[in-house]
């Protein structure tokens, strides 16, 4: 890795203050306009007030987002969300890529990056229950994207939305509650899409293919440095 820490600023974070400021200025202007316009033609002012409020809300949510969604260090990959965070050691990442779904005779890439893990245990130990709950909700559309076309009744899809609250890993350790539900969801998505964790393109500062290339480059560079360390010792 060329830098000690590579920081990824989410696209959704950008222009938060600007959007909020435009909304405030628009609200002041539209309130003033409403005060001087005749009551018969105040509909346009009301529309401007509504649009300004929406801009303020959007700007506020942008400001609330973490400064950096992802930080890549020599030790791990750190993901930060307003609901919590998770950490992945490079050694625990099996592969990364852009997941694809079947669309007729074609494979359609999804607008996100997928990460396949070697071991669920470190992730389940680092993730907060609040973020795990949020991931379960955010990943529901992925279950629809990867729906089994052979499921004529549709019941297999609805059943997949309800995850078991108990999970047993390869070492025999039993998880319960939200952690178990997340592990079972990752298992389901791995079977359907080939990956366990998913990062939306909106949380990146570049396109998905470039981010995959960056992660692969980081892993390759760290492997080279580790090999040099072993040889020198």
N, C-alpha and C positions, 0 to 999 in steps of 0.2 A: 504494500500500500504506500502510495506516495506521501500521504499525510498521516499523522497520528490518528486523527479523527476526521472522517468525511461526514458532513452534515447535509441531510436532505430536507429541504424546506418544501412543505406541501403546497401544491398549486392552490388549494382551497384557502390557504392562509394569506395569500397575496391580496394587497389592496384593501385590507380590512378597514384601516383608518380612513382611507380615501372614500370608500363606499359609505361609511358612517357619516363622514363630514358632508358629502353630497346630500345625503338624506336629511341631515339637520338643516342645511341651507335651503333645501327644497321645501322642508316643512315650514320654516320661517316665512319663505316667500309665499307659499300657498295659503298660509293663515292670513297673511297680510292681504293677499288677493281676495280671499273670501270675505274679508271685512269691508272691502270697497265695492265689490261687485253687487249688482242688484240680485235679489233673492231668486229671480226667474232664471238667471244664468250661472248660478253657483255650482252647478254640477261639475264643471271643469275644474274648479278649485277643490272640490271634494275628491275628485280623481287624483289630482296632484298630491293632496294630503295623504291619501291611501298609498300612493306610489312611494312617497317620501318615507312613510313609516316602514314599508317593506324594505327599503334600502337601508334604513337604520338597523332593522332586525338582522338583515343579511350581514351588514358590516360588523355588528356585535358578535355574531356567531363566528365570523372570520377571526376577530380579535381574540376570542376565547380559545381558538385552536392553539396547540403548543407551537413554539417558535420553530421547532424542527420535528418532523414526524419520524425520521429515522437517523440514527447515528451509527456509523460503521467505524469500529476501532479494531485494533489488532487482536483484542480479546473476543469480541462478540459483535453481534448485530442487535442494536437496541431500538425497539419500536415504542413510540410515545403517542398516546391518544388522550383526549380529555377525560376519558373514563378509566385510564390506567396505562400500564405498559407491560411489555414482555421482553425477555432477553434470550438470545440464541447464540451459543458458542459456535464458532465456525466449524468445529469438529462434529457438531450435531446436525449440520445441514447436509443432506444427502445430495440434493440437486435443486436447482431453481429453473423456472421457465415460464412461458406464457401458456396457461391452460387453454385447451381447445375443446369445442363440442361438435357433435355431428349435426350438420344442417343439410339434409338431403344427401347428396354424394360428396359434399365438401366438409372440411374441418374448419370451423369458424373460430378464430382466436377471441378470447374474452379480453376485455379492457382492464386487465389486472395481472399481477405477478403471483405465481404459485411457488410455495416452498414445501419441499418434502423433507421430513425429519427422519433421523435415524432412531431417535428415542423420544417418546412423549414426556417422560418423567421430568426433565429439566424445565420444559415449558410449563407444565402444570404446576411446578413449584414456584415459578416466577410470576405467573400471570395473576392479576387481581380478580376476585369474583365478579366485580362490576364490569370489567372489560370482557371477561369470559361470557357473561350474560349478553353484553352488547354484540359480541361476535356471533353468538348463536342466532340473534335476531337478524344481523346484517347478512348472514350466510344463507338465509332461507331462499332468496332468489336463485342461488347457485343450485339448490336442490331442484328447482323448477327447470333451470337451464339444462341440467343433466338428467332430466326425467327419462325413465325407461320407456321407449316407444312401444315396447311389447306389453306395457301395462294398459290393457284396454279398459279395465274398470275404473282406473284412476285412484283406487284405494291404496295402492302401494306407495304413491306419492304422498298422500295425506299421512300415512303411517310413518313415513321417514321424517316428518316434521317433529315427531314426538320421540325424543332421545331417552334412552334408559338412564336412570340416575345412579347406575353402578357400572364400574369398569374395572377389569382385571388386566394388568399389563403382563408382558412376557416374563418378568421376574416373579410374578405372583402377587404383587402389591395390588390391593383393592382400593379404588377411589370411589367416593360417593358424592352426590350433590352436583353442583355446577361443574366442578372439575371433571367428573365422570361423564356428564352430558357433553362437554366440549370434546373429550377424548373420543366418545362414540361418534360425534359429528365429524371429527377429523377422519376417523376410520371410514365412514360412509363416503365422504368426499374423495378420499384417496382411491377408493374402489371406482368411483365414477369419473373423476377428473385427473387422478394421478398425483394430487398434492394435498397437503394437510392444512397449511395456512395460506391466506390470500391477502394481498395488499392491493387496494384499488389504485388506479392510475391517478386519481385525484389527490392521493397522498404523496405523489412523487413530483420531482422537479424536471423530469425528462420522460420520454416515452418508455413503454414497458420493455421493449427489446434492449434499449440502451441501459436500463437499470439492471436487467438480467446480465448483460455483458459486464457491467460494473461489479456485480456480486461475484461473478465467475473470475474476474480479474483479481479481486481482493483475495479470494480463496487460493488462486494459483500463486500469487505473490507470497502469501503467508506460508504455503507449503514449501516454496523455494527457500524462504528464510529459515524455516524449521529444519529443512534438510541440511542447510549450511551449518546450522548450530550443531546438529548431530555429528556432521563430519569433522567439525573443529574440535569437538569434545573427544 
